[in-house]
Amino acid sequence: MMVQFGPKKPESALPLSREEYSALADGSAANHKIFRSFRGGALGAVPPEIFKLRYEVYCLEYAFLRPEASNDGLEQDEYEECSTHFAAYASDETLIGTVRLVQPERAQCYPLELHCHLFAGHEMPPRHLMAEISRLIVRKGHRRQRADSLYGVPGAERREHDNWLRNLGRRAHDRESPMLLFGLYREMYRHSLASGIRYWLAAMERSLARSLQRMGFAFNAIGPQTDYYGAVTPYLLDLRRLELHLAQHNPALSAWFTEPAGNPHYRRHMPPLPE
């Protein structure tokens, strides 16, 4: 649900409430979350709580995967070692969100390639320049709206709809800010920039792709819709095009999104929210 004030905002505008917009301007929305990354190839480097949260969502909450197939309540697959894992923590160190970027070994397929078909004639970018967004999950109870839980849970949109409707009556400060998802995306972007990754792959519902496109994340369909835990479509995002689009159409989000990590002197310039 997009909260609007005054005239209708352009398609690239942030879907934030007045309070959330102000929090982004002074930095508090970003600062009350703790974001960390972990390289899967390092033995024991990925905290077990990441796999436990994935088990709770994929195996128990949505029953997409069989609980008995898990490793003692930890949801894992063959892509863990070739992934970089990102995690969002609340101020009390509770894990509230996670996602991974998968870069398979040369002999491996991307997870998306195992379940989706590509359009005839579509040429993928060089593999060493790509990574796939996978297992993007927000802990139940920290979801502001239905889309917040679904970017990494294919097919869950219809089930979450009723919960989302019931949640609309809650006060704004009781709902989790979308800055959680923006923060995870920013961490993936920073890692991609440092690692020479230019393209993101993702399998998602068309409605979610449209929501991301309205925010400037121009994911382009590269194949037809298919049944993969529900109806999803394979998409590709060029990060260089994303940078140009945000700089031209949403400079406020561009400045925040591309802010260098650990730079205390970086100044945010947020335009005033329309009355």
DRENSERO-433180 format. One record per residue (C-alpha): residue in three letters; x, y negated, z negated. Coordinates in steps of 0.001 Angstrom, whole numbers, padded with zeros to 6 digits, always signed. Each point is the difference from the previous one (the first is absolute). Layout:
! DRENSERO-433180
ALAXYZ ...
! end
This chain:
! DRENSERO-433180
MET+000000+000000+000000 MET+001432-003386+000977 VAL-000659-002899-002350 GLN-000393-003251+001919 PHE-000173-003634-001033 GLY-001360-002667+002358 PRO+000365+000581+003753 LYS+000830+003469+001223 LYS+003723+000681-000183 PRO+001997+001050+003064 GLU+000507+003711+000497 SER+003562-000185-001329 ALA-001008-001516-003331 LEU+000685+001814-003253 PRO-003068+001800-001448 LEU+000697-001340-003492 SER-002166-001636-002600 ARG+000776-003537-001183 GLU+001682+001344-003159 GLU+002078+002523+001928 TYR+001079-002626+002524 SER+001178-002278-002795 ALA+001867+002877-001645 LEU+001821+000703+003242 ALA+000951-003671+000283 ASP+001698-000119-003403 GLY+001460+003472+000237 SER-001818+001531-002981 ALA-001831+002570+002138 ALA+003292+001402+001213 ASN+001744-000178-003349 HIS-002452+002038-002037 LYS+000735+003069+002130 ILE+003274+001901-000081 PHE+001031+001537+003322 ARG+002713+002633+000356 SER+001305+002219+002775 PHE+001514+003476-000128 ARG+001866+001937+002691 GLY-001337+003532+000259 GLY+003310+001509+001089 ALA+001626-000754-003356 LEU-000461+002955-002337 GLY-002466-000860-002750 ALA-000224-003636+001116 VAL-003780-000086+000561 PRO-001979-000182-003268 PRO-002373+002966-000449 GLU-002837-002412-000829 ILE-000163-000957+003689 PHE-000765+003592+000987 LYS-002359+000338-002974 LEU-002047-003018+001160 ARG-000156+001457+003500 TYR-001229+003284-001489 GLU-002711-001791-001969 VAL-001294-001805+003106 TYR+000527+002516+002816 CYS-000680+003225-001901 LEU-002385-000928-002812 GLU-001834-003207+000942 TYR-000539+000662+003710 ALA+000761+003745+000265 PHE+001882-000471+003271 LEU+002707+002400-001128 ARG-000331+003170-002062 PRO+001119-000546-003626 GLU+001451+003502-000176 ALA+002363-000848+002852 SER+001656-002721-002072 ASN+003164+000373-002001 ASP-001193-000122-003612 GLY-002296-002947+000610 LEU+002414-001821+002335 GLU-001102-000572+003610 GLN+003038+000402+002259 ASP+000754+001004+003573 GLU+002927+000535+002340 TYR+000479-003743+000601 GLU+001012-001102-003477 GLU+003757+000119+000553 CYS-000129-002007+003228 SER-002251-002680-001494 THR+000513-003197-001921 HIS-002607-000240-002750 PHE-001405-003285-001294 ALA-001836-000418-003280 ALA-001958-002771-001710 TYR-000098-000133-003785 ALA-002114-002047-002363 SER+001701-002037-002714 ASP-000335+002949-002400 GLU+001948+002211+002473 THR-003106+001939+001089 LEU+000276+001151+003611 ILE-002952-001537+001868 GLY+000912+000387+003676 THR+002367+001842+002290 VAL+000875+000401+003674 ARG+002829+001524+002011 LEU+001729-000708+003296 VAL+000869+003240+001780 GLN+002987+000288+002334 PRO+000151+003667+001000 GLU+003162+001865+000808 ARG+000735+000401+003696 ALA-001627+003450+000160 GLN-003145-001103-001894 CYS-003205-001567+001298 TYR-001525-003035-001639 PRO-002967+001029-002194 LEU-002281-001867+002403 GLU+001238+002089+002943 LEU-001225+003186-001684 HIS-003611-001188-000069 CYS-000511-002667+002683 HIS+000250-000119+003780 LEU+001507-002945+001870 PHE-001345-001689+003095 ALA+001328+001466+003247 GLY+002989-001972+001154 HIS+000633-001673-003346 GLU+003715-000261-000690 MET+001067-000081-003621 PRO+002824-002316-001087 PRO+003362+001580-000852 ARG-000471+002244-003014 HIS+002771-001615-002023 LEU-001944-003290+000134 MET-003263+001475-001332 ALA-001398+000986-003380 GLU-003458+001263-000896 ILE-002103-001485-002794 SER-001266+002922-002043 ARG-001702+000782-003305 LEU-001001-003582-000814 ILE-002067+000375-003164 VAL-001361-002285-002723 ARG-000883+001471-003380 LYS-003705+000240-000734 GLY-000988-002905-002237 HIS+002387-002392+001767 ARG-001936-000234+003241 ARG-001445-003407+000727 GLN-002045+001120+002979 ARG-000559+003138+002032 ALA+002830-000701+002452 ASP+002541-000217-002829 SER-000072+003761-000534 LEU-000207+001126+003576 TYR+002994-001176+001999 GLY+001715+003310-000715 VAL-003003+002277-000560 PRO-001475+000906+003399 GLY-003719+000721+000012 ALA-000711-001435-003438 GLU-001767-003156+001146 ARG-003548+001387-000026 ARG+000379+001536-003451 GLU+001394-003182-001496 HIS-002768-002205+001390 ASP-002461+000600-002853 ASN+002674-000641-002639 TRP+000930-003217+001784 LEU-003618-001196-000015 ARG-000290+000685-003714 ASN+003217-001923-000580 LEU-001195-003203+001672 GLY-001726-001187-003141 ARG+003190+000005-002080 ARG+001603-003333-000826 ALA+002896-001036+002222 HIS+002652+000218-002728 ASP-001090+003588-000790 ARG+000755+001170+003524 GLU+003463+000944+001240 SER+001483-002628+002302 PRO+000777+000884+003621 MET+003475-001292-000810 LEU+000759+003571-001060 LEU-000303+001155+003598 PHE+001687-003104+001367 GLY+002859+000646-002411 LEU+000452+003586+001141 TYR-000054-001101+003628 ARG+002580-002665-000753 GLU+002286+002553-001654 MET-000275+002260+003055 TYR+000766-002962+002243 ARG+003091-000937-002002 HIS+001275+003568+000155 SER-000719+000198+003728 LEU+001849-003241+000644 ALA+003055+001234-001906 SER-000104+003455+001607 GLY-000427-000965+003637 ILE-003609+001217+000203 ARG-002047-001994+002520 TYR-003189+002063+000439 TRP-002526+001432-002438 LEU-002215+002958+000836 ALA-003241+000608-001873 ALA-003162+002102+000271 MET-003038-001869-001311 GLU-003684-000701+000489 ARG-000802-002589+002661 SER-001724-002210-002550 LEU+003174-000148-002078 ALA+002062-000838+003072 ARG-002401-002867+000773 SER+000361-001322-003549 LEU+003775+000048+000296 GLN-000176-001634+003424 ARG-002039-002873-001451 MET+002880-000581-002420 GLY+002526-000061+002837 PHE+001166+003619-000168 ALA-000586+000804+003668 PHE-000047+003791-000060 ASN-000612+001242+003565 ALA-001762+003291+000706 ILE+002325+002465+001733 GLY-002390+002926+000209 PRO-003668+001013-000237 GLN-001934+000466-003195 THR+000433+003444-001503 ASP-001159+002001-003024 TYR+002724-000146-002641 TYR-001667+000019-003422 GLY-002723-001931+001828 ALA-000012-002169+003122 VAL+003331-001806+000357 THR+001967-001589+002840 PRO+003787-000137+000437 TYR+001432-003539+000005 LEU+003341-001702+000584 LEU+001155-003369-001366 ASP+002961-001977+001348 LEU+001489-001884-002959 ARG+001593-002635+002245 ARG-003434-000818+001432 LEU-001399-000067-003524 GLU+002596-002582-001034 LEU-000780-002225+002980 HIS-003768+000276-000447 LEU+000080-000839-003710 ALA+002375-002925+000562 GLN-002321-001472+002645 HIS-003429+000762-001452 ASN+000443+000420-003764 PRO+003181-001775-001140 ALA-000992+000274-003671 LEU-000166+003777+000124 SER+003098+000067+002218 ALA+002038-001961-002548 TRP-001039+002256-002866 PHE+000298+003237+001970 THR+003514-000734+001285 GLU+001295-001449-003264 PRO+003428+001523-000736 ALA+000055+002331-002974 GLY+001597-001426-003135 ASN+000188-003580+001270 PRO-001054-002242-002925 HIS+000535-003159+002044 TYR-002485+000898+002710 ARG-002852-002533+000075 ARG-003499+001048+001035 HIS-002003-002552+001985 MET-003647+000936-000202 PRO-002573-002165+001825 PRO-002966-001146-002115 LEU-003015+002258-000032 PRO-002923-001547+001912 GLU-002801-001315-002170 
! end
